[in-house]
Amino acid sequence: MKKRFIILIDFSEYSSNLIKYACDWSKQANAELLLVHQSIVLAPALTDNESRHQIAEHTNEEALQKLKVLAKELIPPSIKVTFNVSESNLQLTLPKLLEEPYDNLIFTGIKGTGLLKKLLLGSVALQVIDDTKNCIVAMPKEIDTFSHEKIYVAVTEKHPLNILELNKFLNFIDNKDTTITFFYLAKPNERTKGIERHLKELKEMFSDKYNTSFAIYEGNNPFNDIKKVIKNKIDEMLIVQKGSRLFTDQLFRRFLINELVYEGQTPLIVLP
C-alpha cells in the first residue's frame, strides 16, 4: 500500500519546519504528502446560511493558496503533494482521510513551555492524539531534518505495546544503522522480573531487522536516569503507547512533552 504523510498546518511558526521534516522523511520512505488545514470562519452571529457558506468558501480558498505557496517554497517538485482545506473540525476530517487506501502517518506540532497548561488541557495536538486511531508524529518546532538512528520505545505492563501499529510505523523507517531501545520506568522498590522478561521478548522480536536493547530505569527519580540516556539529539525518537501511564498521567505527560520533547527537541511518536 502507498505511504502518505498527513501534515496538520495552522500557519504558525511551527508549520515550515514541520513540512521540512516530513518532506525530508518522505524522500527516504517514498511517501506522498497531504497538507491539511482547518479554517476558522469568522462570520457575524446573525449571518444567513448562504452568506456564511460564501464566507467559508472565501476563507478556505485563501488558506489553500497559502498552503500552495508554502508547498512551492519547501517541497521539491519530485514529491507528490496534495491539499485538504475545510472549516470542518479535524475530528471529522481525519477519520475520512484515514479511510483512503494509504498507510498514513499524521504530523502535528507541539507547542512549548509557555502553553503547557493549555497543552495539558487539550491543545490541537493532544486532541488529535486522543481522538485519532492512527500513529501520530508530534514535533517540537526546532527540528527540520529527519533522522532515526536511535529509537526509544516506552513499555508498560497495563497497556502493552500495539505491536501491529509499531510494525506499521517501523515500515516507514530504513532499518540500516537503526538502534531500538525498549525501556521501562520502574517505581521505587518495584519488582521488575516480569517486565524484564517482556523487554527481552521485545528485544528479540525486532532483533532480525534492527540493533535492539532494553533498559529498566528505577529508583526515586527514574526521570533523571532516562534523561541521561535520551540525550535529546536530533538523531533520536521517542515512542509511547496511547493509554499508557506515560501518556495519561499528567506528571508523566508533562515530563514527556516538556522535558524530553519540547525542551529536548525529541520527536514523539504515539501509537494508537
KAJO-V838496 format. One record per residue. RES is the residue in one small letter. SS is DSSP state (a for helix, b for strand, c for the rest). BURIAL is # if it has 16 or more other ideal C-beta (glycine too) atoms within 10 Angstrom, else .. D_FIRST is the distance of its C-alpha to the first C-alpha in whole Angstrom. Layout:
BEGIN
RES,SS,BURIAL,D_FIRST
RES,SS,BURIAL,D_FIRST
END
This chain:
BEGIN
m,c,.,0
k,c,.,4
k,b,.,7
r,b,#,10
f,b,#,13
i,b,#,15
i,b,#,19
l,b,#,22
i,c,#,25
d,c,#,28
f,c,.,30
s,c,.,32
e,c,.,33
y,c,#,30
s,a,#,27
s,a,#,28
n,a,#,27
l,a,#,24
i,a,#,23
k,a,#,24
y,a,#,22
a,a,#,19
c,a,#,19
d,a,.,20
w,a,#,17
s,a,#,15
k,a,.,17
q,a,.,16
a,a,#,12
n,c,.,11
a,b,#,11
e,b,#,12
l,b,#,15
l,b,#,16
l,b,#,20
v,b,#,21
h,b,#,25
q,b,#,27
s,c,#,30
i,c,.,33
v,c,.,36
l,c,.,39
a,c,.,41
p,c,.,45
a,c,.,45
l,c,.,47
t,c,.,45
d,c,.,44
n,a,.,41
e,a,.,41
s,a,.,42
r,a,.,39
h,a,.,36
q,a,.,38
i,a,#,38
a,a,#,34
e,a,.,33
h,a,.,35
t,a,#,34
n,a,#,30
e,a,.,31
e,a,.,33
a,a,#,30
l,a,#,27
q,a,.,30
k,a,#,30
l,a,#,26
k,a,.,26
v,a,.,29
l,a,#,27
a,a,#,24
k,a,.,27
e,a,.,29
l,a,#,26
i,c,#,23
p,c,.,23
p,c,.,22
s,c,.,20
i,c,#,17
k,c,.,16
v,b,#,17
t,b,.,18
f,b,#,20
n,b,#,21
v,b,#,25
s,b,#,26
e,c,#,29
s,c,.,27
n,c,.,27
l,a,#,24
q,a,.,24
l,a,.,24
t,a,#,21
l,a,#,19
p,a,.,18
k,a,.,17
l,a,#,15
l,a,.,13
e,c,.,13
e,c,.,11
p,c,.,7
y,c,#,6
d,b,#,6
n,b,#,10
l,b,#,13
i,b,#,16
f,b,#,19
t,b,#,23
g,b,#,26
i,c,#,29
k,c,#,32
g,c,#,35
t,a,.,38
g,a,.,40
l,a,.,38
l,a,#,38
k,a,.,39
k,a,.,37
l,a,#,34
l,a,.,35
l,a,.,36
g,a,.,33
s,c,#,31
v,a,#,28
a,a,#,26
l,a,#,28
q,a,.,27
v,a,#,24
i,a,#,23
d,a,.,26
d,a,.,24
t,c,#,20
k,c,.,18
n,c,#,16
c,c,#,16
i,b,#,19
v,b,#,20
a,b,#,23
m,b,#,25
p,c,#,29
k,c,#,30
e,c,.,31
i,c,#,28
d,c,#,27
t,c,.,25
f,c,#,22
s,c,#,23
h,c,#,22
e,c,.,25
k,b,#,26
i,b,#,24
y,b,#,26
v,b,#,25
a,b,#,28
v,c,#,28
t,c,#,31
e,c,.,32
k,c,.,32
h,c,#,28
p,c,.,26
l,c,#,23
n,c,#,20
i,a,.,19
l,a,.,15
e,a,#,15
l,a,#,17
n,a,.,14
k,a,#,11
f,a,#,13
l,a,#,14
n,c,.,11
f,c,#,12
i,c,#,15
d,c,.,17
n,c,.,19
k,c,.,22
d,c,.,25
t,c,#,23
t,b,.,26
i,b,#,25
t,b,#,28
f,b,#,28
f,b,#,31
y,b,#,33
l,b,#,36
a,c,#,39
k,c,.,42
p,c,.,45
n,c,.,47
e,c,.,43
r,c,.,43
t,c,.,40
k,a,.,40
g,a,.,37
i,a,#,35
e,a,.,35
r,a,.,34
h,a,#,31
l,a,#,30
k,a,.,31
e,a,.,29
l,a,#,26
k,a,#,27
e,a,.,27
m,a,.,24
f,c,#,22
s,c,.,25
d,c,.,23
k,c,.,21
y,c,#,23
n,b,.,26
t,b,#,27
s,b,.,30
f,b,#,31
a,b,.,34
i,b,#,36
y,b,#,38
e,c,.,41
g,c,.,45
n,c,.,46
n,c,.,44
p,a,#,40
f,a,#,39
n,a,.,41
d,a,#,40
i,a,#,36
k,a,#,37
k,a,.,39
v,a,.,35
i,c,#,33
k,c,.,35
n,c,.,33
k,c,.,32
i,c,.,29
d,c,.,27
e,b,#,27
m,b,#,24
l,b,#,25
i,b,#,23
v,b,#,25
q,b,#,24
k,c,#,25
g,c,#,28
s,c,#,29
r,a,#,33
l,a,#,31
f,a,#,30
t,a,.,32
d,c,.,36
q,a,.,37
l,a,.,39
f,a,#,35
r,a,#,33
r,a,.,36
f,a,#,36
l,a,#,32
i,a,#,32
n,a,#,35
e,a,#,36
l,a,#,33
v,a,#,31
y,a,#,33
e,c,.,36
g,c,#,34
q,c,#,31
t,c,#,28
p,b,#,25
l,b,#,24
i,b,#,21
v,b,#,21
l,b,#,19
p,c,.,19
END
